[in-house]
Amino acid sequence: MLIEVEVTGGANSPLDLHRMFDLLTDPIEVMRVYSTSPNGEDLWCSVTGWSSDGECTAMSALAEDSGEGVVLLVYGGDEGLRLQPAESSDDWDLSNPAQWGEACLMLAEETPVE
């Protein structure tokens, strides 16, 4: 199954992204992912999709990426993903300095998600 991930850079993530991925598994909804923060720390993160209308569902699936091989693809809305440390109970907010945006995540296929 092919999926098109198209993200417009903006307040959440400065990166534009337009890529096609061949999904190897059915997408599942995710709320937490083990990822790397902007300061380089590997940690459990809460994750949500972000769209021009605000918060939306974040999804993940194993996917083939021509440059990376098999990856765990985590994707969200038309403005990407929003992440924060999992121990935070803050509401999602573009002005929160403890949160950050990504166009999508392409992680090692064994990366844990919940």
C-alpha positions as CSV (number, residue, x, y, z in Angstrom):
1,M,0.0,0.0,0.0
2,L,1.4,3.4,-1.0
3,I,1.0,6.4,1.2
4,E,1.9,10.0,0.4
5,V,3.2,12.1,3.3
6,E,2.9,15.8,2.4
7,V,3.8,18.4,5.0
8,T,3.8,22.1,4.6
9,G,6.5,23.9,6.7
10,G,5.2,26.4,9.1
11,A,4.9,27.2,12.8
12,N,5.1,23.5,13.9
13,S,7.9,22.3,11.6
14,P,10.0,24.5,9.3
15,L,10.4,21.6,6.8
16,D,8.4,21.0,3.7
17,L,8.1,17.3,2.9
18,H,6.5,15.4,0.0
19,R,7.4,11.7,-0.2
20,M,5.8,8.4,-1.1
21,F,6.2,5.4,1.1
22,D,5.4,1.7,0.4
23,L,3.8,0.5,3.7
24,L,4.7,-3.0,4.7
25,T,2.2,-3.1,7.7
26,D,-1.2,-1.6,8.3
27,P,-0.9,1.8,10.1
28,I,-1.7,2.0,13.8
29,E,-2.4,5.0,15.9
30,V,0.5,6.0,18.2
31,M,0.6,8.2,21.3
32,R,4.2,7.6,22.4
33,V,7.5,6.9,20.5
34,Y,11.1,6.4,21.6
35,S,12.9,9.2,19.7
36,T,15.6,11.9,19.9
37,S,14.9,15.4,21.3
38,P,16.2,18.5,19.6
39,N,19.1,18.6,22.1
40,G,20.1,15.0,21.2
41,E,18.6,13.1,24.1
42,D,17.0,9.7,23.4
43,L,13.8,9.5,25.4
44,W,10.2,8.4,25.4
45,C,8.1,11.1,23.8
46,S,4.4,11.8,23.6
47,V,3.4,12.4,20.0
48,T,0.4,13.8,18.2
49,G,-0.2,14.6,14.6
50,W,-0.4,18.3,13.8
51,S,-2.5,19.9,11.0
52,S,-3.6,23.3,9.9
53,D,-6.6,22.7,12.3
54,G,-4.4,21.7,15.3
55,E,-4.0,18.4,16.9
56,C,-4.8,15.2,14.9
57,T,-4.0,11.5,15.0
58,A,-0.4,10.3,14.7
59,M,0.1,7.0,12.9
60,S,3.0,4.5,12.4
61,A,3.8,1.6,10.1
62,L,6.8,-0.2,8.7
63,A,7.6,1.2,5.3
64,E,10.1,0.9,2.5
65,D,12.0,4.0,1.8
66,S,14.3,3.9,-1.2
67,G,17.1,5.7,0.6
68,E,16.8,4.0,4.0
69,G,15.5,0.5,3.4
70,V,12.9,-0.5,5.9
71,V,12.0,2.2,8.5
72,L,9.4,2.8,11.1
73,L,7.5,5.7,9.6
74,V,5.6,7.9,12.1
75,Y,3.4,10.6,10.4
76,G,0.7,13.0,11.3
77,G,-1.2,15.8,9.6
78,D,-0.4,18.4,6.9
79,E,1.9,20.2,9.4
80,G,3.6,17.0,10.6
81,L,4.0,15.8,14.2
82,R,4.3,17.5,17.6
83,L,6.4,15.9,20.3
84,Q,7.2,16.5,24.0
85,P,8.9,14.4,26.7
86,A,6.5,11.6,27.8
87,E,6.5,12.7,31.5
88,S,5.1,16.1,30.5
89,S,1.3,16.6,31.0
90,D,1.3,19.9,29.1
91,D,-1.5,20.6,26.6
92,W,-0.2,20.7,23.0
93,D,0.8,24.2,22.2
94,L,3.0,25.6,19.4
95,S,4.4,28.3,21.8
96,N,5.6,25.7,24.4
97,P,9.4,25.6,24.3
98,A,9.4,22.1,25.8
99,Q,7.6,20.8,22.6
100,W,9.0,20.5,19.1
101,G,7.7,19.7,15.6
102,E,8.9,17.2,13.0
103,A,7.7,16.8,9.4
104,C,7.7,13.0,10.1
105,L,9.9,10.4,11.8
106,M,11.8,7.7,9.9
107,L,13.2,5.5,12.7
108,A,14.9,2.1,12.9
109,E,12.3,-0.6,12.3
110,E,12.6,-2.0,15.9
111,T,12.0,1.4,17.5
112,P,9.3,1.0,20.2
113,V,6.0,2.8,19.9
114,E,2.8,2.7,22.0
